[in-house]
Amino acid sequence: MDTTRRGFLASTVAATGAAVTQDLAHAADDGHDHQALPSDPALRVKSLESLLVEKGLVDSAALDALVDLYEHKIGPRNGARVVAKAWIDSAYRQRLLADPDRAIAELGYTGLQGEHMMVVENTPRVHNLVVCTLCSCYPIPTLGLPPVWYKSPAYRSRAVIDPRGVLREFGVEIPDDVEVRVWDSTADVRYLVLPERPVGTEGLSEDALAALVTRDSMIGVAKAVPPQKGAQEGGRG
Amino acid sequence: MNGIHDMGGMQDMGAIRYEKSEPVFHSPWEGRVMAMMRALQATGRFRLGLRPPIESLPHAQYLSMTYYELWLTSLIERLVASSLVTRDEIETGKPAQGSPTSTLALIAADVPGWIAKGAPTRRDASTSPLFNVGEHVRARNINPVTHTRLPRYVRGRSGTIDRGHGVFVFQDTAAYSEGEKPQHLYSVRFAARDLWGEQAAPHDAVYLDLCEDYLEPI
């Protein structure tokens, strides 16, 4: 395995299509004619898929099923159901915090990139924020695929050194006497924030509560929105 | 590897650009890249992890590429490193003459089951944990030139074991098919001021999941 930067420079440039890449490809001098590569990723991906199908390595119908799953079935509404249940059922909330894998499995939201879960609870004294500084780790079965901002250098770099500044950018001001805990998902554990239940939601059903739980509140960059506010603004995300 | 991907604590990366009502994929090809990666992962034939090829990119290139462009780069490198395709095949888009045809592709009917099962990396504990909850530890000052899950911003810093997660696969070796080397993983709490000095709020903290090989007793 060639794990040096030079080794990968020679090998990875063949895979990329940016203009800068062409120069790097020639600098790397690996003897391939990179000009022959179409630069449009859509064309390159189409060509790659047809190659892999022809070699029997992937099945296009399976790819369709995967895309459909992530576009339509696996998303933050799953996590919202978990949170709403925890809000109305204190025994479930206890199970969720003590054994999140099993408690989330009760609702069926287990699987790839959510095999090992931690649920961190916001309280009047503690606010939790989730990040992956190294890449893009995210609890996919409960929240779906991560948004672009979560994977961006701006968020990943700053969330650990200036979480209060980041939260302010999202419109959330954390009082000085509240502890901010940042969870950097560096290994194979994935984090879900259990937001505080908004005041004035005492009589709401589990479904109505789930509608108040935004994706962002489960990452920790927002609070769950009170009903009237939610109706006006729709929340962010 | 001390690459640009290890960006925790860097400054001046710009404002966070938030997209309202963001689609899951911004173009159909992004979904195909994600799906090809997952479908191939399901067959268990990758010999190289997702991240090493991305982390080895020149920094300027890393920063100029979108997330799924990085994934496309990684997908191709993993296919080649795993001897599933050749670079010539990628350039021509056609299988080389006489190359074998696999019969092991993930099929549509198996997709929901595979996604729901996932790929757990927790292993049965055969050793006792080296560290106990509440114990003070230091993140080692090591600088591997290969994939690691120990970010630079905690190396040499002291923290407290907040909880044990159990035994997990060691990604530093597993990413290169060099063995799972299972070991205890801990959630380690670092006081924000121990990482960033007086400018950090006095009671804030950063928690990282760090395995035993990254930690030393104080």
Interface residues (C-beta under 8 A of the other chain):
Chain A: M1 T3 T4 R5 G7 F8 L9 S11 T12 A14 A15 T16 G17 A18 V20 T21 L24 H32 D33 A36 L37 P41 A42 R44 V45 K46 S47 L48 E49 S50 L51 L52 E54 K55 G56 L57 V58 D59 A61 A62 L63 D64 A65 L66 V67 L69 Y70 E71 I74 G75 G108 T110 G111 L112 Q113 G114 E115 H116 M118 V131 T133 L134 C135 S136 P141 G144 L145 P147 V148 W149 K151 S152 P153 A154 Y155 R156 S157 R158 A159 V160 I161 D162 P163 R164 V166 E169 F170 D176 D177 E179 V180 R181 V182 W183 D184 S185 T186 A187 D188 V189 R236 G237
Chain B: H5 D6 M7 G8 G9 M10 Q11 M13 G14 A15 I16 R17 Y18 E19 K20 E22 V24 F25 H26 S27 P28 W29 G31 R32 V33 M34 A35 M36 R38 A39 L40 T43 L48 R51 P52 P53 I54 S56 L57 P58 A60 Q61 L63 S64 M65 Y67 Y68 E69 L72 T73 L75 I76 E77 L79 V80 A81 L84 V85 R87 E89 I90 E91 G93 K94 P95 S99 P100 T101 S102 T103 L104 A105 L106 I107 A108 D110 V111 P112 W114 I115 A116 K117 G118 A119 P120 T121 R122 V145 T146 R149 L150 P151 Y153 H165 F168 V169 Q171 Y176 L185 S187 A192 L195 W196 A200 A201 H203 D204 A205 V206 Y207 L208 D209 L210 C211
